[in-house]
Amino acid sequence: FASYSELKECLWVQEEPENMGGWNYISFALRQLLPQKIDLVYVGRERSASPATGFTLRHKQEHEAILKQVFRNEG
């Protein structure tokens, strides 16, 4: 991380809801690896009992929201 001295946060991005996919497994390990000054941020769908909404429009809206959050600081 020495090469990224200005880094303030690290994003974990996944399409699955927060309680599915790799987040629950990897978040603890990533927090151990990241320097304390770098925040680990989850970006993805909210927790859900289902991996998808079942509605195409809602799925597209959620996908757009994920992409906006990931690229919010891009200029």
N, CA, C and O atoms as a Tinker XYZ file with bonds, in Angstrom:
   300  protein
     1  N      0.806000   -1.202000    0.000000    73     2
     2  CA     0.000000    0.000000    0.000000    64     1     3
     3  C      0.847000    1.264000    0.000000    63     2     4     5
     4  O      0.320000    2.370000   -0.117000    81     3
     5  N      2.155000    1.102000    0.130000    73     3     6
     6  CA     3.045000    2.254000    0.141000    64     5     7
     7  C      2.953000    3.035000   -1.162000    63     6     8     9
     8  O      3.147000    4.251000   -1.163000    81     7
     9  N      2.664000    2.368000   -2.260000    73     7    10
    10  CA     2.543000    3.034000   -3.562000    64     9    11
    11  C      1.292000    3.902000   -3.656000    63    10    12    13
    12  O      1.184000    4.742000   -4.549000    81    11
    13  N      0.351000    3.702000   -2.739000    73    11    14
    14  CA    -0.926000    4.417000   -2.764000    64    13    15
    15  C     -1.094000    5.228000   -1.483000    63    14    16    17
    16  O     -2.061000    5.041000   -0.745000    81    15
    17  N     -0.167000    6.110000   -1.230000    73    15    18
    18  CA    -0.168000    6.857000    0.033000    64    17    19
    19  C     -1.390000    7.754000    0.214000    63    18    20    21
    20  O     -1.728000    8.109000    1.343000    81    19
    21  N     -2.057000    8.124000   -0.876000    73    19    22
    22  CA    -3.245000    8.980000   -0.803000    64    21    23
    23  C     -4.541000    8.175000   -0.677000    63    22    24    25
    24  O     -5.618000    8.757000   -0.552000    81    23
    25  N     -4.446000    6.872000   -0.707000    73    23    26
    26  CA    -5.636000    6.010000   -0.646000    64    25    27
    27  C     -6.357000    6.179000    0.683000    63    26    28    29
    28  O     -5.748000    6.081000    1.749000    81    27
    29  N     -7.662000    6.435000    0.611000    73    27    30
    30  CA    -8.457000    6.641000    1.826000    64    29    31
    31  C     -9.463000    5.530000    2.062000    63    30    32    33
    32  O     -9.870000    5.277000    3.196000    81    31
    33  N     -9.867000    4.862000    0.969000    73    31    34
    34  CA   -10.824000    3.779000    1.135000    64    33    35
    35  C    -10.609000    2.720000    0.070000    63    34    36    37
    36  O    -10.094000    2.988000   -1.015000    81    35
    37  N    -11.015000    1.524000    0.412000    73    35    38
    38  CA   -10.942000    0.380000   -0.489000    64    37    39
    39  C    -12.369000   -0.143000   -0.633000    63    38    40    41
    40  O    -13.041000   -0.399000    0.367000    81    39
    41  N    -12.830000   -0.300000   -1.863000    73    39    42
    42  CA   -14.198000   -0.754000   -2.101000    64    41    43
    43  C    -14.237000   -2.240000   -2.407000    63    42    44    45
    44  O    -13.443000   -2.736000   -3.206000    81    43
    45  N    -15.156000   -2.949000   -1.775000    73    43    46
    46  CA   -15.484000   -4.323000   -2.150000    64    45    47
    47  C    -16.801000   -4.225000   -2.915000    63    46    48    49
    48  O    -17.816000   -3.811000   -2.355000    81    47
    49  N    -16.788000   -4.603000   -4.184000    73    47    50
    50  CA   -17.962000   -4.457000   -5.040000    64    49    51
    51  C    -18.460000   -5.828000   -5.452000    63    50    52    53
    52  O    -17.694000   -6.658000   -5.942000    81    51
    53  N    -19.756000   -6.061000   -5.249000    73    51    54
    54  CA   -20.361000   -7.312000   -5.697000    64    53    55
    55  C    -21.810000   -7.070000   -6.069000    63    54    56    57
    56  O    -22.468000   -6.184000   -5.523000    81    55
    57  N    -22.298000   -7.866000   -7.004000    73    55    58
    58  CA   -23.687000   -7.741000   -7.431000    64    57    59
    59  C    -24.640000   -8.464000   -6.492000    63    58    60    61
    60  O    -25.806000   -8.084000   -6.382000    81    59
    61  N    -24.165000   -9.492000   -5.821000    73    59    62
    62  CA   -25.035000  -10.221000   -4.902000    64    61    63
    63  C    -25.385000   -9.341000   -3.707000    63    62    64    65
    64  O    -24.661000   -8.394000   -3.400000    81    63
    65  N    -26.490000   -9.650000   -3.030000    73    63    66
    66  CA   -26.819000   -8.916000   -1.810000    64    65    67
    67  C    -25.698000   -9.056000   -0.771000    63    66    68    69
    68  O    -24.885000   -9.977000   -0.843000    81    67
    69  N    -25.670000   -8.154000    0.168000    73    67    70
    70  CA   -24.599000   -8.102000    1.167000    64    69    71
    71  C    -24.424000   -9.414000    1.927000    63    70    72    73
    72  O    -23.302000   -9.778000    2.280000    81    71
    73  N    -25.521000  -10.125000    2.183000    73    71    74
    74  CA   -25.442000  -11.371000    2.936000    64    73    75
    75  C    -25.155000  -12.582000    2.047000    63    74    76    77
    76  O    -25.232000  -13.719000    2.511000    81    75
    77  N    -24.829000  -12.351000    0.788000    73    75    78
    78  CA   -24.475000  -13.429000   -0.137000    64    77    79
    79  C    -23.142000  -13.067000   -0.788000    63    78    80    81
    80  O    -22.612000  -11.985000   -0.539000    81    79
    81  N    -22.611000  -13.925000   -1.590000    73    79    82
    82  CA   -21.352000  -13.623000   -2.252000    64    81    83
    83  C    -20.181000  -13.658000   -1.281000    63    82    84    85
    84  O    -20.272000  -14.258000   -0.210000    81    83
    85  N    -19.094000  -13.021000   -1.656000    73    83    86
    86  CA   -17.853000  -13.121000   -0.897000    64    85    87
    87  C    -17.685000  -12.182000    0.275000    63    86    88    89
    88  O    -16.777000  -12.375000    1.083000    81    87
    89  N    -18.529000  -11.170000    0.398000    73    87    90
    90  CA   -18.342000  -10.135000    1.410000    64    89    91
    91  C    -18.202000  -10.689000    2.818000    63    90    92    93
    92  O    -17.265000  -10.330000    3.531000    81    91
    93  N    -19.110000  -11.550000    3.227000    73    91    94
    94  CA   -19.076000  -12.079000    4.595000    64    93    95
    95  C    -17.780000  -12.842000    4.869000    63    94    96    97
    96  O    -17.279000  -12.840000    5.993000    81    95
    97  N    -17.251000  -13.483000    3.856000    73    95    98
    98  CA   -16.023000  -14.256000    4.025000    64    97    99
    99  C    -14.783000  -13.361000    4.023000    63    98   100   101
   100  O    -13.900000  -13.519000    4.865000    81    99
   101  N    -14.719000  -12.429000    3.084000    73    99   102
   102  CA   -13.482000  -11.691000    2.837000    64   101   103
   103  C    -13.325000  -10.425000    3.672000    63   102   104   105
   104  O    -12.201000   -9.960000    3.861000    81   103
   105  N    -14.403000   -9.859000    4.171000    73   103   106
   106  CA   -14.307000   -8.566000    4.860000    64   105   107
   107  C    -13.360000   -8.603000    6.059000    63   106   108   109
   108  O    -12.587000   -7.668000    6.263000    81   107
   109  N    -13.411000   -9.658000    6.841000    73   107   110
   110  CA   -12.520000   -9.748000    8.004000    64   109   111
   111  C    -11.062000   -9.795000    7.560000    63   110   112   113
   112  O    -10.220000   -9.088000    8.112000    81   111
   113  N    -10.766000  -10.622000    6.568000    73   111   114
   114  CA    -9.387000  -10.753000    6.089000    64   113   115
   115  C     -8.870000   -9.443000    5.491000    63   114   116   117
   116  O     -7.726000   -9.057000    5.735000    81   115
   117  N     -9.701000   -8.767000    4.717000    73   115   118
   118  CA    -9.281000   -7.498000    4.114000    64   117   119
   119  C     -9.001000   -6.439000    5.177000    63   118   120   121
   120  O     -8.044000   -5.674000    5.058000    81   119
   121  N     -9.827000   -6.395000    6.206000    73   119   122
   122  CA    -9.606000   -5.415000    7.276000    64   121   123
   123  C     -8.276000   -5.664000    7.986000    63   122   124   125
   124  O     -7.637000   -4.726000    8.463000    81   123
   125  N     -7.861000   -6.930000    8.056000    73   123   126
   126  CA    -6.577000   -7.259000    8.674000    64   125   127
   127  C     -5.406000   -6.822000    7.789000    63   126   128   129
   128  O     -4.339000   -6.478000    8.297000    81   127
   129  N     -5.602000   -6.835000    6.474000    73   127   130
   130  CA    -4.543000   -6.483000    5.529000    64   129   131
   131  C     -4.403000   -4.984000    5.295000    63   130   132   133
   132  O     -3.299000   -4.485000    5.076000    81   131
   133  N     -5.518000   -4.270000    5.342000    73   131   134
   134  CA    -5.498000   -2.834000    5.041000    64   133   135
   135  C     -4.905000   -2.035000    6.197000    63   134   136   137
   136  O     -5.165000   -2.339000    7.361000    81   135
   137  N     -4.108000   -1.014000    5.879000    73   135   138
   138  CA    -3.652000   -0.116000    6.940000    64   137   139
   139  C     -4.855000    0.521000    7.639000    63   138   140   141
   140  O     -5.907000    0.688000    7.022000    81   139
   141  N     -4.716000    0.867000    8.882000    73   139   142
   142  CA    -5.839000    1.394000    9.672000    64   141   143
   143  C     -6.435000    2.664000    9.092000    63   142   144   145
   144  O     -7.618000    2.935000    9.297000    81   143
   145  N     -5.648000    3.443000    8.376000    73   143   146
   146  CA    -6.159000    4.716000    7.846000    64   145   147
   147  C     -7.052000    4.524000    6.619000    63   146   148   149
   148  O     -7.671000    5.481000    6.152000    81   147
   149  N     -7.125000    3.299000    6.092000    73   147   150
   150  CA    -7.922000    3.031000    4.899000    64   149   151
   151  C     -9.216000    2.329000    5.293000    63   150   152   153
   152  O     -9.192000    1.265000    5.912000    81   151
   153  N    -10.341000    2.931000    4.930000    73   151   154
   154  CA   -11.651000    2.347000    5.220000    64   153   155
   155  C    -11.998000    1.286000    4.189000    63   154   156   157
   156  O    -11.724000    1.458000    3.001000    81   155
   157  N    -12.595000    0.196000    4.634000    73   155   158
   158  CA   -13.112000   -0.831000    3.742000    64   157   159
   159  C    -14.613000   -0.600000    3.601000    63   158   160   161
   160  O    -15.340000   -0.570000    4.593000    81   159
   161  N    -15.070000   -0.435000    2.356000    73   159   162
   162  CA   -16.459000   -0.085000    2.091000    64   161   163
   163  C    -17.119000   -1.152000    1.218000    63   162   164   165
   164  O    -16.587000   -1.524000    0.172000    81   163
   165  N    -18.262000   -1.633000    1.649000    73   163   166
   166  CA   -19.051000   -2.572000    0.858000    64   165   167
   167  C    -19.895000   -1.790000   -0.139000    63   166   168   169
   168  O    -20.553000   -0.815000    0.224000    81   167
   169  N    -19.873000   -2.224000   -1.408000    73   167   170
   170  CA   -20.724000   -1.638000   -2.438000    64   169   171
   171  C    -21.466000   -2.789000   -3.105000    63   170   172   173
   172  O    -20.853000   -3.667000   -3.712000    81   171
   173  N    -22.779000   -2.776000   -2.989000    73   171   174
   174  CA   -23.577000   -3.831000   -3.595000    64   173   175
   175  C    -25.021000   -3.709000   -3.161000    63   174   176   177
   176  O    -25.443000   -2.697000   -2.602000    81   175
   177  N    -25.748000   -4.740000   -3.426000    73   175   178
   178  CA   -27.174000   -4.746000   -3.072000    64   177   179
   179  C    -27.356000   -4.916000   -1.563000    63   178   180   181
   180  O    -26.503000   -5.489000   -0.884000    81   179
   181  N    -28.459000   -4.419000   -1.060000    73   179   182
   182  CA   -28.768000   -4.570000    0.365000    64   181   183
   183  C    -29.008000   -6.040000    0.688000    63   182   184   185
   184  O    -29.249000   -6.854000   -0.204000    81   183
   185  N    -28.939000   -6.367000    1.974000    73   183   186
   186  CA   -29.198000   -7.741000    2.419000    64   185   187
   187  C    -30.572000   -8.174000    1.921000    63   186   188   189
   188  O    -31.509000   -7.376000    1.878000    81   187
   189  N    -30.680000   -9.444000    1.546000    73   187   190
   190  CA   -31.936000   -9.933000    0.997000    64   189   191
   191  C    -32.019000  -11.447000    1.144000    63   190   192   193
   192  O    -30.998000  -12.132000    1.206000    81   191
   193  N    -33.239000  -11.960000    1.199000    73   191   194
   194  CA   -33.449000  -13.403000    1.236000    64   193   195
   195  C    -33.335000  -14.014000   -0.150000    63   194   196   197
   196  O    -33.259000  -15.234000   -0.292000    81   195
   197  N    -33.323000  -13.175000   -1.161000    73   195   198
   198  CA   -33.267000  -13.633000   -2.548000    64   197   199
   199  C    -32.073000  -12.992000   -3.252000    63   198   200   201
   200  O    -31.759000  -11.834000   -2.976000    81   199
   201  N    -31.392000  -13.711000   -4.158000    73   199   202
   202  CA   -30.258000  -13.134000   -4.860000    64   201   203
   203  C    -30.637000  -12.101000   -5.921000    63   202   204   205
   204  O    -29.769000  -11.384000   -6.419000    81   203
   205  N    -31.911000  -12.016000   -6.270000    73   203   206
   206  CA   -32.360000  -11.043000   -7.273000    64   205   207
   207  C    -33.780000  -10.595000   -6.947000    63   206   208   209
   208  O    -34.522000  -11.296000   -6.258000    81   207
   209  N    -34.147000   -9.424000   -7.450000    73   207   210
   210  CA   -35.469000   -8.876000   -7.151000    64   209   211
   211  C    -36.586000   -9.582000   -7.898000    63   210   212   213
   212  O    -37.715000   -9.656000   -7.414000    81   211
   213  N    -36.269000  -10.102000   -9.079000    73   211   214
   214  CA   -37.301000  -10.708000   -9.909000    64   213   215
   215  C    -37.958000   -9.716000  -10.846000    63   214   216   217
   216  O    -38.818000  -10.090000  -11.643000    81   215
   217  N    -37.563000   -8.453000  -10.760000    73   215   218
   218  CA   -38.111000   -7.405000  -11.612000    64   217   219
   219  C    -36.961000   -6.750000  -12.390000    63   218   220   221
   220  O    -36.024000   -6.214000  -11.798000    81   219
   221  N    -37.049000   -6.801000  -13.705000    73   219   222
   222  CA   -35.980000   -6.288000  -14.544000    64   221   223
   223  C    -35.679000   -4.822000  -14.258000    63   222   224   225
   224  O    -34.512000   -4.452000  -14.128000    81   223
   225  N    -36.705000   -3.980000  -14.158000    73   223   226
   226  CA   -36.492000   -2.560000  -13.912000    64   225   227
   227  C    -35.779000   -2.331000  -12.588000    63   226   228   229
   228  O    -34.828000   -1.553000  -12.520000    81   227
   229  N    -36.228000   -3.001000  -11.546000    73   227   230
   230  CA   -35.596000   -2.843000  -10.217000    64   229   231
   231  C    -34.151000   -3.320000  -10.258000    63   230   232   233
   232  O    -33.277000   -2.690000   -9.663000    81   231
   233  N    -33.888000   -4.422000  -10.950000    73   231   234
   234  CA   -32.527000   -4.939000  -11.071000    64   233   235
   235  C    -31.624000   -3.907000  -11.749000    63   234   236   237
   236  O    -30.498000   -3.682000  -11.305000    81   235
   237  N    -32.110000   -3.285000  -12.813000    73   235   238
   238  CA   -31.330000   -2.267000  -13.524000    64   237   239
   239  C    -31.071000   -1.061000  -12.629000    63   238   240   241
   240  O    -29.979000   -0.495000  -12.658000    81   239
   241  N    -32.060000   -0.661000  -11.835000    73   239   242
   242  CA   -31.894000    0.475000  -10.925000    64   241   243
   243  C    -30.826000    0.168000   -9.870000    63   242   244   245
   244  O    -29.986000    1.013000   -9.564000    81   243
   245  N    -30.867000   -1.035000   -9.323000    73   243   246
   246  CA   -29.882000   -1.427000   -8.316000    64   245   247
   247  C    -28.484000   -1.470000   -8.930000    63   246   248   249
   248  O    -27.512000   -1.029000   -8.317000    81   247
   249  N    -28.397000   -2.005000  -10.144000    73   247   250
   250  CA   -27.109000   -2.095000  -10.839000    64   249   251
   251  C    -26.543000   -0.691000  -11.100000    63   250   252   253
   252  O    -25.355000   -0.450000  -10.888000    81   251
   253  N    -27.376000    0.207000  -11.549000    73   251   254
   254  CA   -26.947000    1.593000  -11.772000    64   253   255
   255  C    -26.458000    2.242000  -10.484000    63   254   256   257
   256  O    -25.460000    2.962000  -10.487000    81   255
   257  N    -27.157000    1.991000   -9.391000    73   255   258
   258  CA   -26.763000    2.569000   -8.099000    64   257   259
   259  C    -25.389000    2.058000   -7.672000    63   258   260   261
   260  O    -24.587000    2.814000   -7.124000    81   259
   261  N    -25.119000    0.784000   -7.921000    73   259   262
   262  CA   -23.810000    0.217000   -7.599000    64   261   263
   263  C    -22.730000    0.913000   -8.419000    63   262   264   265
   264  O    -21.709000    1.335000   -7.876000    81   263
   265  N    -22.954000    1.032000   -9.723000    73   263   266
   266  CA   -21.966000    1.665000  -10.592000    64   265   267
   267  C    -21.735000    3.130000  -10.233000    63   266   268   269
   268  O    -20.601000    3.607000  -10.272000    81   267
   269  N    -22.791000    3.837000   -9.887000    73   267   270
   270  CA   -22.640000    5.243000   -9.481000    64   269   271
   271  C    -21.792000    5.362000   -8.228000    63   270   272   273
   272  O    -20.958000    6.261000   -8.119000    81   271
   273  N    -22.001000    4.464000   -7.290000    73   271   274
   274  CA   -21.217000    4.522000   -6.056000    64   273   275
   275  C    -19.746000    4.200000   -6.337000    63   274   276   277
   276  O    -18.856000    4.821000   -5.757000    81   275
   277  N    -19.492000    3.252000   -7.204000    73   275   278
   278  CA   -18.112000    2.874000   -7.522000    64   277   279
   279  C    -17.377000    4.007000   -8.232000    63   278   280   281
   280  O    -16.219000    4.287000   -7.921000    81   279
   281  N    -18.040000    4.660000   -9.181000    73   279   282
   282  CA   -17.378000    5.670000  -10.001000    64   281   283
   283  C    -17.690000    7.106000   -9.577000    63   282   284   285
   284  O    -17.518000    8.028000  -10.375000    81   283
   285  N    -18.136000    7.309000   -8.366000    73   283   286
   286  CA   -18.549000    8.634000   -7.895000    64   285   287
   287  C    -17.424000    9.650000   -7.903000    63   286   288   289
   288  O    -17.685000   10.845000   -8.045000    81   287
   289  N    -16.197000    9.222000   -7.759000    73   287   290
   290  CA   -15.080000   10.163000   -7.701000    64   289   291
   291  C    -14.304000   10.256000   -9.004000    63   290   292   293
   292  O    -13.273000   10.925000   -9.073000    81   291
   293  N    -14.800000    9.587000  -10.035000    73   291   294
   294  CA   -14.107000    9.631000  -11.320000    64   293   295
   295  C    -14.440000   10.927000  -12.027000    63   294   296   297
   296  O    -15.581000   11.387000  -11.973000    81   295
   297  N    -13.483000   11.507000  -12.674000    73   295   298
   298  CA   -13.742000   12.777000  -13.331000    64   297   299
   299  C    -13.519000   12.695000  -14.745000    63   298   300
   300  O    -13.692000   13.684000  -15.457000    81   299
